[in-house]
Amino acid sequence: MKRVERLHALSEMLRRSGTRGVSAERLAEEFEVSVRTIKRDLNALENSGAPVWSRPGPGGGYGLATGGSLPPVSLSPAQAVALMAAVAAAPDAPYADLAAAGVQKILDVLDPKTRARADELAHRVWVNALPASSRAIKSALEVAMAEQRVIRIRYTSRDGTSTTRDVEPVLFASTNGQWYLVGWCRLRNAMRWFTVSGIGRASVTRTACGGHAIHEVGEPPANARPVHGRGV
């Protein structure tokens, strides 16, 4: 059994064990590997985001929180490198740090042969990405968008004018290599596009957004699309 297959089977066995849990020794016997290998696999599952719990002492063991399961991860080396390249080429994208962490979790549960081939191929793909914006600013923008709270920004426009504005975030957009925060500007009482690179300071307020919808931004370009969904 390949490691990726064992990890999936292991997660399903943990899930089926419910609140009882199952010992490392029992898992090692089931998969015909050493206890040390099982513990490495359990650590890999946990690092990949699976909600693994452990209970020490007699009658203890390991289990998976209700509803938790690691889906099968079966990527070709080229698919793995495609994920790495996409993240590396867009360090200024929203949630880029989380994307990089997610890709690393996927790489951690690949079978060793695929991982080695992916690492070799990755050295043949170079990117020349621009430096990312301030991590603090990006984090504030990401939190405001996810929690739909008003964000206060210090913004410098292209003509050099700086203003402080309260903005209700509606969406992030990328065009011509530039990332924008699109939202309802309470200073102008209108929808505005703010280049992320023009935001010098940002802080999330306690004020909830007023419910401005995506359609208020206007008609998107013909080739614009959200980043989710099939066929993207």
N, C-alpha and C positions, 0 to 999 in steps of 0.2 A: 504494500500500500504506500503510495506517495505521501509525502508529508502534508501537502495541502489537503489531500483526501482524508488523512488521519485527523487533521485539525477540525475539519467539518464534522466528521463522525464523532470526534471527541466532544465538540460543542453540543451535538444532538444528544449524546449520552448524558452529559451534564444536565441538559434541559429536562430530559425524561426522568432524571433522578429526583426532581422536585426539591422539596425542603429537606429530604433525607440526606442528600449529598452522596458522594461516593469517594472511597479512599484512593489515594495515588497507587497503592498496591493493586487494588482491584482494576484500576484503569490500565496499569502496566500489563497485567495478566490478560485483559481483554484484547489489547492491541499488540501483544507479544513484543513489547519493548521494555527497556529498563525504567525503573521509577525515576531515575535522573532525567531520562528523555521525556517522560510524562510531565515532569515539573517544568522542563524547558518549554514544552508545548503549551502548558497552562499559562506560563508567563507570556508567550507569544500571543495567545488568545486575549489576555488581559491588555497587552500593549496595543492590540488592534481595535480595542474599544468594547470587546465583549464583557458584559457585567459578571465576571467570575467572582464568586465569594468562597471563602475558606473558613472552616471551623476546626480549631485544634482540639487535641485530646481524644480520649476514647469515644468511639461512635462518631467522630468528626469526619471531615473530608472536604470535597469540593463540589460546587454546584453552580448553576447559572440562574441569575435572577429571572423572575417570571417575565416571559415575553422575550427574553434575550436569546439570540442565536446568531452565530456567525455564518453568513451565506458562503457558498463555495467560492473560492477565489482561484480562477483558472485563466491566467493571462499569458499571452505569448510574450517573448522578450520585446518585440516591437510595440505591443500594446502598453507594456510597462514603461518603456522609454517615451512613448507618446504622452503619457501622463506626466512624467518627469519634465519633459520639454515644455509642455503647456504651462506648467506651474513656474518653471524657471524663467520663461519668456515674459511672464506677466507679474512681476513682483509688486506692481502698484495696483493690481486688481483687488476689488473688495474680497475680504476673507482669504487672501493669498496665503497667509501664515497657516490658517486652518487647513487649506488645501494641501500645502506642503506636508503638514503632519498626517493628513489622511492618506496621501500617497505613500508616505513612509510606513504607515501601518499595513498597507496593502503589500508593499515590498517585503515586509517582515514575515508574512505568511506564505510567500511564494516558496515553491520547492527549491532547494539549493541550486540545482542545475539551471533552472529558469532564471533565478536571481543572478547567478554568475554571468549568464549570457546577456541579461539585461544590463548589468553593470559594464560589460565590455562594449556593448553597443552604445551606451550612454556617452562613453568617451569620444564617440564619433559624431556627436551632435553638440554644436556650440551655439550659444546665444549671446547676444550683445544687448542685454536689457539695460534700460536707464535705471539709475538709483531710485529706490522706492521712497515714497513720502514718509514723513515722520510716523513712527509706529503709534505714538500717542494719539496723533490726529486721526490716523486710519482706524484705530480702535474705537475712538469716540464716534466716528461716522458709522461704523459697523453696528455698534450698540444702538445708536439712535434709530437706524433703519430697522434693525431686527425687533426692537421693542416699541417702535413707532412713537418716539418721544421727540419733542422739539430740541434742536441742537443750536447752540449759540456759536457762531463762527466769526473770526476776524478774517475778512476777505479782501484781497488786493486784486483789482481788475487789471485788464491789459494796459490801461492808460496810467496805471500806478496809483489810482485812488484806493484808499483803504477804508472800509466801513465795518461796523459790527452789526450783524444781522441774526435774527432768530428765524430758523428755517425748519419747516415741516418736511422731513425727507420722504420722497415718493419713490424714487428709483435711482440706481446707479446706471450710467451709460458709458460706453466706450466708442469713440469714433476718431478716426485718423490718429490712432496711437495715443489718444488723450482720454483720461478718465474724468467723468463729471458726476457731481452730486446734483440731481434734479429734484427740486422741491418748491414748496410754497413759501415765498419770501414774505415775512410779516412786515418788513420795512416797506416793500414796494406793493404789497397786496396783489401779488401776481406770481405765476410760475416762473422760475428762473433756473438757468444752468450755471453751476459753479465748477470751474476746473478744480480738481482736487489739489493740484500743485499750487493753486492760488490761495489756499486756505492756510493761514499762518497759525491760527489757534482754533481749538474746537472743544466745547464742553457740553455734555449731555445735561439737559435740564430735567426737572421733575414733571414738566408739563406734557400732557398727552397730545398727540397730533389731532387735528380737527377732522380727519377723515377724507382728505383730498385723495382722489382716485387716480389711477394710472392714465385713464383716458383724458384727464385734464391736461396732461403734458402736451397732447396734440397727436397728430397722425405721424407714426414712425416712418422712417425711410423704408422703401420697398424691401431692402435686404436686412433690415433690423429684426431681431428676434430675441426672445428671452433665452437664458442659458439652460433651461430645463426642457424636458419633453423628449419624446421619441423623434428620431430623424434629425436631431441637431448635429 
